[in-house]
Amino acid sequence: DHELVLLNQTRSEMPGVMLATPLVTGDNRAVLVVRGWVPYSGSGLDELAEYRETADAPIVGILQESQNMPGGKPVPVPTTPQTEWHYLNIPAIQTQLPYELLPMLVLQMPEDGRAMDAFPLREEPAELLDSQSKETMHMSYAVQWFMFAVILGFGYIQFVIFSERRAARIAAAEQAEATDAHAEMDDADLPPMAHSA
């Protein structure tokens, strides 16, 4: 009951959704379990009925945070209950459920003996780690480019300072040479001193 779908989830260029089902515990609380990917043409939730699973199915998964919009913006709370979502945001979904949702998602992994092509398609641990490592890699690239920019900017400033100091030294040396040359010319123009008899 209260099954939700996460829209716009393509796989191998095939349109589909991720199925999310609340797992209700004995104390009237629940955790939202993302059960996996299924193809979806958008004709309605009736086409997803064949992917329902029994309540006693084993669940092994990885905890994930509630989803937000890009930039961390909060997901708007709908005025009427809905089953199709663009973000699995716990606070927004909570408003339409009769029990308390825990502030996390469970991304379900394949259980032992499950066929790899069985729907809903579960995420393999290696795939999860790979996607997380890609996110980490993207962040490290961003930090790396930022450091390059800082180093380049600092290096440019040092180059400008060095160039200005070098130009000042050259100008000072030229000025000193000009002063010495002028002094030598003045000495050459002086008449010889008279010697007393």
C-alpha positions as CSV (number, residue, x, y, z in Angstrom):
1,D,0.0,0.0,0.0
2,H,1.1,3.6,-0.6
3,E,3.5,2.6,-3.3
4,L,5.4,5.5,-5.0
5,V,7.3,5.8,-8.2
6,L,10.4,7.9,-8.9
7,L,9.9,9.3,-12.4
8,N,12.4,9.7,-15.3
9,Q,14.7,6.8,-14.6
10,T,16.1,5.5,-17.9
11,R,18.1,2.4,-18.4
12,S,19.8,1.6,-21.7
13,E,17.7,4.4,-23.2
14,M,14.5,2.7,-22.0
15,P,12.0,4.8,-20.0
16,G,11.2,3.6,-16.5
17,V,10.7,4.3,-12.9
18,M,12.1,3.3,-9.5
19,L,9.5,1.7,-7.3
20,A,9.5,2.9,-3.6
21,T,7.4,1.1,-1.0
22,P,7.0,2.0,2.7
23,L,8.0,-0.9,5.0
24,V,5.9,-0.5,8.1
25,T,7.2,-1.7,11.4
26,G,5.2,-2.7,14.5
27,D,5.4,0.7,16.1
28,N,3.5,2.4,13.3
29,R,6.7,3.8,11.8
30,A,8.0,3.0,8.3
31,V,11.1,3.3,6.1
32,L,10.8,4.0,2.4
33,V,12.4,1.1,0.5
34,V,13.5,1.8,-3.1
35,R,12.8,-1.7,-4.6
36,G,14.4,-1.2,-8.0
37,W,13.8,-0.2,-11.6
38,V,11.0,-1.3,-13.9
39,P,10.1,-0.2,-17.4
40,Y,7.2,2.3,-17.5
41,S,5.4,3.8,-20.4
42,G,3.5,6.4,-18.3
43,S,0.1,4.9,-19.0
44,G,-0.7,4.6,-15.2
45,L,0.3,2.7,-12.2
46,D,-1.9,-0.3,-13.2
47,E,0.9,-1.4,-15.5
48,L,3.2,-1.7,-12.4
49,A,0.9,-4.1,-10.6
50,E,2.8,-7.1,-11.8
51,Y,5.9,-5.9,-10.0
52,R,4.4,-6.0,-6.5
53,E,6.2,-8.2,-4.0
54,T,5.1,-10.0,-0.9
55,A,5.5,-8.2,2.4
56,D,7.7,-11.0,3.8
57,A,10.3,-10.6,1.1
58,P,13.8,-10.3,2.6
59,I,15.3,-6.8,2.4
60,V,19.0,-6.0,2.3
61,G,20.0,-2.5,1.3
62,I,22.0,0.6,1.7
63,L,20.8,3.7,3.6
64,Q,20.6,6.9,1.6
65,E,19.6,10.4,2.5
66,S,16.2,12.0,1.5
67,Q,16.4,13.6,-1.9
68,N,16.2,17.3,-2.5
69,M,16.1,19.5,-5.6
70,P,19.3,20.7,-7.2
71,G,21.1,23.2,-5.0
72,G,19.5,21.7,-1.8
73,K,16.2,23.5,-2.5
74,P,13.3,21.9,-0.6
75,V,10.8,19.8,-2.6
76,P,7.4,21.5,-2.8
77,V,4.7,19.7,-0.7
78,P,1.8,18.8,-2.9
79,T,-1.7,19.9,-2.0
80,T,-3.2,16.5,-2.9
81,P,-1.7,13.0,-2.4
82,Q,0.3,11.8,-5.4
83,T,2.1,8.6,-6.3
84,E,4.5,9.9,-9.0
85,W,7.5,11.9,-7.7
86,H,10.5,13.6,-9.2
87,Y,12.4,13.4,-5.9
88,L,11.9,11.0,-3.0
89,N,11.8,13.6,-0.4
90,I,10.8,12.3,3.0
91,P,9.3,15.5,4.5
92,A,7.1,16.0,1.4
93,I,6.0,12.4,1.2
94,Q,5.3,12.3,4.9
95,T,2.4,14.7,4.6
96,Q,0.3,12.0,2.7
97,L,1.1,8.9,4.8
98,P,-0.7,7.8,8.0
99,Y,2.5,6.7,9.8
100,E,5.8,8.2,10.6
101,L,8.5,7.9,8.0
102,L,12.1,7.4,9.2
103,P,14.3,10.2,7.7
104,M,16.2,8.0,5.3
105,L,15.7,5.7,2.2
106,V,16.8,2.1,1.9
107,L,18.1,1.3,-1.6
108,Q,17.4,-2.4,-1.8
109,M,20.1,-4.7,-3.2
110,P,19.5,-8.2,-4.8
111,E,18.8,-10.9,-2.4
112,D,20.5,-14.3,-2.6
113,G,19.3,-16.4,-5.5
114,R,17.5,-13.5,-7.3
115,A,17.9,-13.5,-11.1
116,M,19.9,-10.6,-12.4
117,D,17.2,-9.7,-15.0
118,A,14.2,-10.0,-12.6
119,F,12.0,-7.0,-12.2
120,P,12.3,-4.8,-10.3
121,L,16.0,-4.6,-11.2
122,R,18.0,-4.1,-8.0
123,E,21.2,-2.2,-7.7
124,E,24.3,-4.3,-7.3
125,P,26.7,-3.2,-4.5
126,A,29.5,-2.7,-7.1
127,E,27.2,-0.4,-9.1
128,L,26.3,1.6,-6.0
129,L,30.0,2.0,-5.0
130,D,30.8,2.9,-8.6
131,S,28.2,5.6,-8.7
132,Q,29.4,6.9,-5.4
133,S,33.0,6.8,-6.5
134,K,32.1,8.7,-9.6
135,E,30.5,11.4,-7.5
136,T,33.6,11.5,-5.3
137,M,35.8,11.6,-8.4
138,H,33.8,14.6,-9.8
139,M,34.2,16.4,-6.5
140,S,38.0,15.7,-6.5
141,Y,38.2,17.0,-10.1
142,A,36.4,20.2,-9.0
143,V,38.8,20.7,-6.1
144,Q,41.8,19.9,-8.3
145,W,40.8,22.5,-10.9
146,F,40.1,25.0,-8.1
147,M,43.6,24.4,-6.8
148,F,45.0,24.8,-10.3
149,A,43.3,28.1,-10.6
150,V,44.6,29.3,-7.2
151,I,48.1,28.2,-8.0
152,L,47.9,29.8,-11.5
153,G,46.6,33.1,-10.0
154,F,49.2,33.1,-7.2
155,G,51.9,32.3,-9.8
156,Y,50.7,35.2,-12.0
157,I,50.8,37.6,-9.1
158,Q,54.4,36.5,-8.3
159,F,55.4,36.9,-11.9
160,V,54.0,40.4,-12.0
161,I,55.8,41.4,-8.8
162,F,59.1,39.8,-10.1
163,S,58.7,41.6,-13.4
164,E,58.1,45.0,-11.7
165,R,61.0,44.5,-9.3
166,R,63.3,43.5,-12.2
167,A,62.2,46.5,-14.2
168,A,62.9,48.8,-11.2
169,R,66.4,47.3,-10.7
170,I,67.2,47.8,-14.4
171,A,65.9,51.4,-14.3
172,A,67.9,52.1,-11.2
173,A,71.1,50.6,-12.7
174,E,70.6,52.6,-15.9
175,Q,70.1,55.7,-13.8
176,A,73.2,55.0,-11.8
177,E,75.2,54.4,-15.1
178,A,73.9,57.7,-16.5
179,T,74.9,59.6,-13.3
180,D,78.4,58.1,-13.3
181,A,78.8,58.9,-17.0
182,H,77.6,62.5,-16.4
183,A,80.1,62.9,-13.5
184,E,83.0,61.6,-15.6
185,M,82.1,64.1,-18.4
186,D,82.0,66.9,-15.8
187,D,85.5,65.9,-14.6
188,A,86.8,65.9,-18.1
189,D,85.5,69.5,-18.8
190,L,87.3,71.0,-15.8
191,P,90.5,73.1,-16.6
192,P,93.8,71.8,-15.3
193,M,94.7,73.2,-11.9
194,A,97.5,75.9,-12.0
195,H,100.7,75.0,-10.2
196,S,102.4,77.7,-8.1
197,A,106.1,78.4,-8.8
